[in-house]
Amino acid sequence: MPVPHSPTDRAGSRRDPTSARAARLGIPLVLVVLAIVAAIAVSGLLAAVFLGAAVVAVVADLWIRLGIRSQDDRDDEARARRIFRRRGRWPSDD
């Protein structure tokens, strides 16, 4: 049974990369398929709505991943500063 984690736990997606990848690729793919079905069966307007939702899902994923990556950079910088305060040298100078 999976252990629940906090929504702010950045490592959560790293614990199960398969489900994160499935969601990251699956949601936009399902929306594109729905757009194709809607274009054939219902209307072009509904298809455009589904395509727009797919684009929003991809952009949101990229934005979130960029935010996580920049937070990792900040954490690395803070760690380097703590080492500098203890040793008097920047970690990359070793």
NULUM-279113 format. One record per atom (N, C-alpha, C, O): residue number from 1; residue in one letter; x, y, z. Coordinates in nm, 2 decimals. Example, Ala and Ser with C-alpha at 12.3 -4.5 7.8 and 13.67 -1.06 7.14 Angstrom:
<fikols>
   num   residu        x        y        z
     1        a     1.32    -0.57     0.78
     1        a     1.23    -0.45     0.78
     1        a     1.32    -0.33     0.78
     1        a     1.42    -0.33     0.85
     2        s     1.28    -0.22     0.71
     2        s     1.37    -0.11     0.71
     2        s     1.29     0.00     0.79
     2        s     1.34     0.11     0.80
</fikols>
This chain:
<fikols>
   num   residu        x        y        z
     1        m     0.08    -0.12     0.00
     1        m     0.00     0.00     0.00
     1        m     0.09     0.12     0.00
     1        m     0.18     0.13     0.08
     2        p     0.07     0.22    -0.09
     2        p     0.15     0.34    -0.10
     2        p     0.13     0.43     0.03
     2        p     0.03     0.44     0.08
     3        v     0.24     0.49     0.06
     3        v     0.24     0.58     0.18
     3        v     0.19     0.72     0.13
     3        v     0.25     0.77     0.03
     4        p     0.09     0.78     0.19
     4        p     0.05     0.91     0.14
     4        p     0.15     1.01     0.17
     4        p     0.23     1.00     0.27
     5        h     0.16     1.11     0.09
     5        h     0.26     1.22     0.11
     5        h     0.19     1.35     0.09
     5        h     0.08     1.37     0.04
     6        s     0.26     1.45     0.14
     6        s     0.20     1.59     0.14
     6        s     0.20     1.64     0.00
     6        s     0.29     1.60    -0.08
     7        p     0.11     1.72    -0.04
     7        p     0.11     1.78    -0.17
     7        p     0.23     1.87    -0.20
     7        p     0.27     1.89    -0.31
     8        t     0.29     1.91    -0.09
     8        t     0.41     2.00    -0.11
     8        t     0.54     1.92    -0.11
     8        t     0.65     1.97    -0.12
     9        d     0.53     1.78    -0.10
     9        d     0.64     1.70    -0.10
     9        d     0.69     1.68    -0.24
     9        d     0.63     1.61    -0.32
    10        r     0.80     1.75    -0.28
    10        r     0.85     1.75    -0.41
    10        r     0.90     1.61    -0.45
    10        r     0.91     1.58    -0.57
    11        a     0.94     1.53    -0.36
    11        a     0.99     1.40    -0.39
    11        a     0.87     1.30    -0.43
    11        a     0.90     1.19    -0.47
    12        g     0.75     1.34    -0.41
    12        g     0.63     1.25    -0.43
    12        g     0.63     1.19    -0.57
    12        g     0.61     1.07    -0.59
    13        s     0.65     1.28    -0.67
    13        s     0.65     1.22    -0.81
    13        s     0.77     1.14    -0.84
    13        s     0.77     1.05    -0.93
    14        r     0.88     1.15    -0.76
    14        r     1.00     1.07    -0.78
    14        r     0.99     0.93    -0.72
    14        r     1.06     0.84    -0.77
    15        r     0.90     0.92    -0.63
    15        r     0.87     0.79    -0.57
    15        r     0.81     0.69    -0.67
    15        r     0.84     0.57    -0.68
    16        d     0.72     0.75    -0.76
    16        d     0.66     0.66    -0.86
    16        d     0.66     0.74    -0.99
    16        d     0.56     0.80    -1.03
    17        p     0.77     0.73    -1.06
    17        p     0.78     0.81    -1.19
    17        p     0.69     0.76    -1.30
    17        p     0.66     0.83    -1.39
    18        t     0.65     0.63    -1.29
    18        t     0.56     0.58    -1.39
    18        t     0.42     0.65    -1.39
    18        t     0.37     0.68    -1.49
    19        s     0.37     0.66    -1.27
    19        s     0.24     0.73    -1.26
    19        s     0.25     0.88    -1.30
    19        s     0.15     0.93    -1.36
    20        a     0.36     0.94    -1.26
    20        a     0.37     1.08    -1.29
    20        a     0.38     1.10    -1.44
    20        a     0.32     1.19    -1.50
    21        r     0.46     1.01    -1.51
    21        r     0.47     1.02    -1.66
    21        r     0.34     0.98    -1.72
    21        r     0.31     1.05    -1.82
    22        a     0.27     0.89    -1.67
    22        a     0.14     0.85    -1.73
    22        a     0.04     0.97    -1.72
    22        a    -0.03     1.00    -1.82
    23        a     0.04     1.04    -1.61
    23        a    -0.04     1.16    -1.60
    23        a     0.00     1.27    -1.69
    23        a    -0.08     1.34    -1.75
    24        r     0.13     1.29    -1.69
    24        r     0.19     1.40    -1.77
    24        r     0.16     1.38    -1.92
    24        r     0.14     1.48    -1.99
    25        l     0.17     1.26    -1.97
    25        l     0.14     1.23    -2.11
    25        l     0.00     1.19    -2.13
    25        l    -0.06     1.22    -2.24
    26        g    -0.06     1.12    -2.04
    26        g    -0.19     1.06    -2.06
    26        g    -0.30     1.17    -2.06
    26        g    -0.39     1.16    -2.15
    27        i    -0.30     1.26    -1.98
    27        i    -0.41     1.36    -1.97
    27        i    -0.42     1.44    -2.10
    27        i    -0.52     1.45    -2.16
    28        p    -0.31     1.50    -2.15
    28        p    -0.32     1.57    -2.28
    28        p    -0.36     1.47    -2.40
    28        p    -0.43     1.51    -2.49
    29        l    -0.30     1.35    -2.39
    29        l    -0.34     1.26    -2.50
    29        l    -0.49     1.22    -2.50
    29        l    -0.55     1.22    -2.61
    30        v    -0.54     1.20    -2.38
    30        v    -0.69     1.17    -2.38
    30        v    -0.77     1.29    -2.43
    30        v    -0.87     1.28    -2.50
    31        l    -0.72     1.41    -2.39
    31        l    -0.79     1.53    -2.44
    31        l    -0.79     1.55    -2.59
    31        l    -0.88     1.59    -2.65
    32        v    -0.67     1.51    -2.65
    32        v    -0.66     1.52    -2.80
    32        v    -0.75     1.42    -2.86
    32        v    -0.81     1.45    -2.96
    33        v    -0.75     1.30    -2.81
    33        v    -0.84     1.20    -2.86
    33        v    -0.99     1.24    -2.85
    33        v    -1.07     1.22    -2.94
    34        l    -1.03     1.30    -2.74
    34        l    -1.16     1.35    -2.72
    34        l    -1.19     1.46    -2.82
    34        l    -1.30     1.47    -2.87
    35        a    -1.09     1.54    -2.85
    35        a    -1.11     1.65    -2.95
    35        a    -1.13     1.59    -3.09
    35        a    -1.22     1.64    -3.16
    36        i    -1.06     1.48    -3.12
    36        i    -1.08     1.42    -3.25
    36        i    -1.22     1.36    -3.26
    36        i    -1.29     1.38    -3.36
    37        v    -1.26     1.29    -3.16
    37        v    -1.40     1.23    -3.15
    37        v    -1.50     1.34    -3.16
    37        v    -1.60     1.33    -3.23
    38        a    -1.48     1.45    -3.09
    38        a    -1.58     1.56    -3.09
    38        a    -1.58     1.63    -3.23
    38        a    -1.69     1.66    -3.27
    39        a    -1.47     1.64    -3.29
    39        a    -1.47     1.70    -3.43
    39        a    -1.55     1.61    -3.53
    39        a    -1.62     1.66    -3.61
    40        i    -1.54     1.48    -3.51
    40        i    -1.61     1.39    -3.60
    40        i    -1.76     1.38    -3.57
    40        i    -1.84     1.38    -3.66
    41        a    -1.79     1.36    -3.44
    41        a    -1.92     1.33    -3.40
    41        a    -2.01     1.45    -3.36
    41        a    -2.13     1.45    -3.38
    42        v    -1.95     1.56    -3.31
    42        v    -2.03     1.66    -3.25
    42        v    -2.01     1.79    -3.32
    42        v    -2.09     1.83    -3.41
    43        s    -1.91     1.86    -3.29
    43        s    -1.88     2.00    -3.35
    43        s    -1.74     2.04    -3.34
    43        s    -1.66     1.99    -3.26
    44        g    -1.70     2.12    -3.43
    44        g    -1.56     2.18    -3.43
    44        g    -1.54     2.26    -3.31
    44        g    -1.42     2.27    -3.26
    45        l    -1.64     2.33    -3.26
    45        l    -1.62     2.41    -3.14
    45        l    -1.58     2.33    -3.02
    45        l    -1.49     2.37    -2.94
    46        l    -1.65     2.22    -3.00
    46        l    -1.62     2.13    -2.88
    46        l    -1.48     2.07    -2.90
    46        l    -1.41     2.06    -2.80
    47        a    -1.44     2.04    -3.02
    47        a    -1.31     1.99    -3.05
    47        a    -1.20     2.10    -3.01
    47        a    -1.10     2.06    -2.96
    48        a    -1.23     2.22    -3.05
    48        a    -1.14     2.33    -3.01
    48        a    -1.12     2.34    -2.86
    48        a    -1.02     2.37    -2.81
    49        v    -1.23     2.32    -2.79
    49        v    -1.23     2.33    -2.64
    49        v    -1.14     2.22    -2.59
    49        v    -1.06     2.25    -2.50
    50        f    -1.15     2.10    -2.64
    50        f    -1.07     1.99    -2.59
    50        f    -0.92     2.01    -2.63
    50        f    -0.83     1.98    -2.55
    51        l    -0.90     2.06    -2.75
    51        l    -0.76     2.09    -2.79
    51        l    -0.70     2.20    -2.70
    51        l    -0.58     2.19    -2.66
    52        g    -0.78     2.30    -2.67
    52        g    -0.73     2.41    -2.58
    52        g    -0.70     2.35    -2.44
    52        g    -0.60     2.39    -2.38
    53        a    -0.78     2.26    -2.39
    53        a    -0.76     2.20    -2.26
    53        a    -0.63     2.12    -2.26
    53        a    -0.55     2.11    -2.17
    54        a    -0.60     2.05    -2.38
    54        a    -0.48     1.97    -2.39
    54        a    -0.36     2.06    -2.38
    54        a    -0.26     2.03    -2.32
    55        v    -0.36     2.18    -2.45
    55        v    -0.25     2.27    -2.45
    55        v    -0.23     2.33    -2.31
    55        v    -0.12     2.34    -2.27
    56        v    -0.34     2.36    -2.24
    56        v    -0.33     2.41    -2.10
    56        v    -0.27     2.30    -2.01
    56        v    -0.18     2.34    -1.93
    57        a    -0.30     2.18    -2.03
    57        a    -0.24     2.07    -1.95
    57        a    -0.09     2.06    -1.97
    57        a    -0.02     2.04    -1.88
    58        v    -0.05     2.07    -2.10
    58        v     0.09     2.06    -2.13
    58        v     0.17     2.18    -2.07
    58        v     0.27     2.16    -2.01
    59        v     0.11     2.30    -2.09
    59        v     0.18     2.42    -2.04
    59        v     0.18     2.42    -1.89
    59        v     0.29     2.46    -1.83
    60        a     0.08     2.37    -1.82
    60        a     0.08     2.37    -1.67
    60        a     0.18     2.27    -1.62
    60        a     0.25     2.30    -1.53
    61        d     0.20     2.15    -1.69
    61        d     0.30     2.06    -1.65
    61        d     0.44     2.12    -1.67
    61        d     0.52     2.10    -1.58
    62        l     0.46     2.18    -1.78
    62        l     0.60     2.25    -1.80
    62        l     0.62     2.35    -1.69
    62        l     0.74     2.36    -1.64
    63        w     0.52     2.43    -1.66
    63        w     0.54     2.54    -1.56
    63        w     0.57     2.48    -1.42
    63        w     0.66     2.53    -1.35
    64        i     0.50     2.37    -1.39
    64        i     0.52     2.31    -1.26
    64        i     0.66     2.25    -1.25
    64        i     0.73     2.26    -1.15
    65        r     0.70     2.18    -1.36
    65        r     0.83     2.12    -1.36
    65        r     0.94     2.22    -1.35
    65        r     1.05     2.20    -1.29
    66        l     0.92     2.33    -1.42
    66        l     1.02     2.44    -1.41
    66        l     1.03     2.50    -1.27
    66        l     1.14     2.52    -1.22
    67        g     0.92     2.51    -1.20
    67        g     0.92     2.56    -1.06
    67        g     0.99     2.46    -0.97
    67        g     1.06     2.50    -0.88
    68        i     0.97     2.33    -0.99
    68        i     1.04     2.23    -0.91
    68        i     1.19     2.24    -0.93
    68        i     1.27     2.23    -0.84
    69        r     1.23     2.25    -1.06
    69        r     1.37     2.25    -1.09
    69        r     1.44     2.38    -1.03
    69        r     1.55     2.37    -0.98
    70        s     1.37     2.49    -1.03
    70        s     1.43     2.61    -0.97
    70        s     1.44     2.60    -0.82
    70        s     1.53     2.66    -0.76
    71        q     1.34     2.53    -0.76
    71        q     1.35     2.51    -0.62
    71        q     1.46     2.43    -0.58
    71        q     1.53     2.45    -0.48
    72        d     1.49     2.32    -0.66
    72        d     1.61     2.24    -0.64
    72        d     1.74     2.32    -0.65
    72        d     1.83     2.30    -0.57
    73        d     1.74     2.41    -0.74
    73        d     1.86     2.50    -0.75
    73        d     1.88     2.59    -0.63
    73        d     1.99     2.61    -0.58
    74        r     1.77     2.64    -0.57
    74        r     1.77     2.72    -0.45
    74        r     1.82     2.63    -0.33
    74        r     1.90     2.68    -0.25
    75        d     1.77     2.51    -0.33
    75        d     1.81     2.42    -0.22
    75        d     1.96     2.39    -0.23
    75        d     2.03     2.39    -0.12
    76        d     2.01     2.37    -0.35
    76        d     2.16     2.35    -0.37
    76        d     2.24     2.47    -0.32
    76        d     2.34     2.45    -0.26
    77        e     2.19     2.59    -0.36
    77        e     2.26     2.71    -0.32
    77        e     2.26     2.72    -0.17
    77        e     2.37     2.76    -0.11
    78        a     2.15     2.70    -0.10
    78        a     2.14     2.71     0.04
    78        a     2.24     2.61     0.11
    78        a     2.30     2.64     0.21
    79        r     2.24     2.49     0.06
    79        r     2.33     2.38     0.11
    79        r     2.48     2.43     0.09
    79        r     2.56     2.41     0.18
    80        a     2.51     2.49    -0.02
    80        a     2.65     2.54    -0.04
    80        a     2.68     2.65     0.05
    80        a     2.80     2.66     0.10
    81        r     2.59     2.74     0.08
    81        r     2.61     2.85     0.17
    81        r     2.64     2.79     0.32
    81        r     2.72     2.85     0.39
    82        r     2.57     2.69     0.36
    82        r     2.59     2.63     0.49
    82        r     2.73     2.57     0.50
    82        r     2.80     2.59     0.60
    83        i     2.77     2.50     0.39
    83        i     2.91     2.45     0.39
    83        i     3.01     2.56     0.40
    83        i     3.11     2.55     0.46
    84        f     2.98     2.67     0.32
    84        f     3.08     2.78     0.32
    84        f     3.09     2.84     0.46
    84        f     3.20     2.87     0.50
    85        r     2.98     2.85     0.53
    85        r     2.99     2.91     0.67
    85        r     3.07     2.82     0.76
    85        r     3.14     2.87     0.85
    86        r     3.06     2.69     0.75
    86        r     3.13     2.60     0.83
    86        r     3.28     2.59     0.80
    86        r     3.36     2.59     0.89
    87        r     3.31     2.58     0.67
    87        r     3.45     2.55     0.63
    87        r     3.52     2.67     0.58
    87        r     3.65     2.68     0.58
    88        g     3.45     2.78     0.54
    88        g     3.52     2.90     0.49
    88        g     3.55     2.89     0.35
    88        g     3.62     2.98     0.29
    89        r     3.51     2.78     0.28
    89        r     3.54     2.77     0.14
    89        r     3.41     2.72     0.07
    89        r     3.33     2.66     0.13
    90        w     3.40     2.77    -0.06
    90        w     3.28     2.73    -0.13
    90        w     3.30     2.58    -0.17
    90        w     3.41     2.54    -0.20
    91        p     3.19     2.50    -0.17
    91        p     3.21     2.36    -0.20
    91        p     3.27     2.32    -0.33
    91        p     3.35     2.22    -0.33
    92        s     3.26     2.40    -0.43
    92        s     3.32     2.36    -0.56
    92        s     3.47     2.39    -0.56
    92        s     3.54     2.35    -0.65
    93        d     3.52     2.46    -0.46
    93        d     3.66     2.49    -0.45
    93        d     3.74     2.37    -0.40
    93        d     3.87     2.37    -0.40
    94        d     3.67     2.27    -0.35
    94        d     3.74     2.15    -0.29
    94        d     3.81     2.07    -0.39
    94        d     3.88     1.97    -0.36
</fikols>
